[in-house]
């Protein structure tokens, strides 16, 4: 079963990549080196706050689902500390709560994250391997009523010095996110570099667009006031198909056929992925959603009562579902014949994700109609990048492989 194979696959992927601890920040009189990874995989956090009366640590450990707030203790010099773990190898986010105010860690150059080396963490870290190039590129998008829009493009190691043509993955972000998300929080360039260097993934171009119909670029880059976007930003798919894909095929050395073109996305981007795949199936040969928000397909969202397992789920989406009749009416090409033409068609989700009810509804409806789809529920994950990084690393080695 795929579910049972995920951890073993990632262990296989990570083997042979040399472990490398994240660079330590330079300590100073008001900025102790934090966090400190101990030999037994426990992690100590330090904060210089002599005037504080209460400090605690909040992080997604031991994992996002079981995250707890940890009290910190103060020494005679006003340094607050807490030790957690031992933790599993992964990338973690955290913050300090100082007298009720959430603050970043001034002793960490990454402010609110760290990577614990090992089987998973090594995939997310910068390793001593050949690196690809990440570019911020502008393209014309009249369908979005914008002169230009920005897209992030990863080209694999050696692209600039070769004449090779490459397959392309279109990798979509989630709601409230943008074209920078997969490179910053998703660690996509590091995951790609490490998988390609180990021979586990095919060298590929990865296109990470801004899927928000009212944004020309990330809000950190363009500060213009934006109107409220439509639910699910589904109109972006028309621009993806008619404007972005032709631009990428013209600008980069791509292999411009469906079996050398994949599409995948998280949450909102998962809904956009499903919509794109089944309105233009001739363009894509590989399709996977991560925590897909399929109710973004126009006219399909319904509100439901919290399910019996609601206490085990994390927002968003606990009271959202899909009207399956309207879903299939909106996607008339979602048929057994068309779905069977994809070399990968998979819907993945963490088993504590609030969208789990919707995920199961969509999967059951597809299977009831004879549509062959692989559905994976990964234990211990919620609706966050801890899962999406994991899912990306799991998917990449399976893209662009020879037909069986």
Protein Blocks (a to p, Z undefined) as FASTA:
>chain_A
ZZlmmmmmmmmmmgopacdddddddddfklccdddddfkopacdddddfkbcbdcddddb
fbfklgccddddddfkopacddedjdddddddddddeehiacddfkbmnlpaccdedjkl
mmmpccddddddddddddddfknopabdcddddddehklmmcbdcddddddddehiafkl
mmmmnommmmmmmmmmnopaccdddddddfbfkbcbdfklmmcdcddddehilmmmmmmm
mmmmmmmmmmpccdfbfklcccddehjlmmmmmmmmmmmmmlpcbdcdehiafklpghka
ccddddfklmmpccehklgccdfklmmmmmmmlcfklmmmpmbdcddddfkbfklmmmmm
mmmmmmmnopacdddddehiacdfklmmmmmmmmmmmgoiacZZ
